[in-house]
Amino acid sequence: MSETISIFPGANVPRPVSLGDRGEALAARFLERTGLRIVVTNFKVPVGRNSRGAQVTGEIDIIALEGETLVFVEVKTRRSDEFADVITAVDLRKQRQITRTARAYRRVFGIREIEIRFDVVTVLMPKYSEPVITHTRSYWTEAKFRKRNWHGSAWNEFA
């Protein structure tokens, strides 16, 4: 996938490939085989500050194109789904963070008039057996996190 380069001493020492890294590589190959074109992997950008004022960095695992649709993909990899389905790890907080990062991506590259979609690829990698990859299209929409305006007749009922 991608290589991390840092100016900090010792940070450029190769690290072992994590389960998540292997899952992302499998997911990218899977998406390419199903017709998506990978644009970038592991896109990171500052998206704001948290409640304590610390800088928050958003990350999108895979950004791809399917026809004329820009697809933002979150990849979740687990060894087991015994306690919970793998996709449950993509909770509202994670969806909001990816949505904010996708907005930043589109703003940085001036992407305005294109269809977008948020997908999830789960990779179940039990020891001693083949991985199971599941692609869930349109898991959520950006509209889910738009701020709603309080105007019109609904608001007047409370005035």
Secondary structure, DSSP 8 states (H G I E B T S, - for coil): ------SSTTTTS-----HHHHHHHHHHHHHHHTT-EEEEEEEEEEEEE-TTS-EEEEEEEEEEEETTEEEEEEEEEES--SSS-GGGGS-HHHHHHHHHHHHHHHHHTT--SSEEEEEEEEEE--TTS--EEEEEEEEE-GGGG------SHHHHTT-
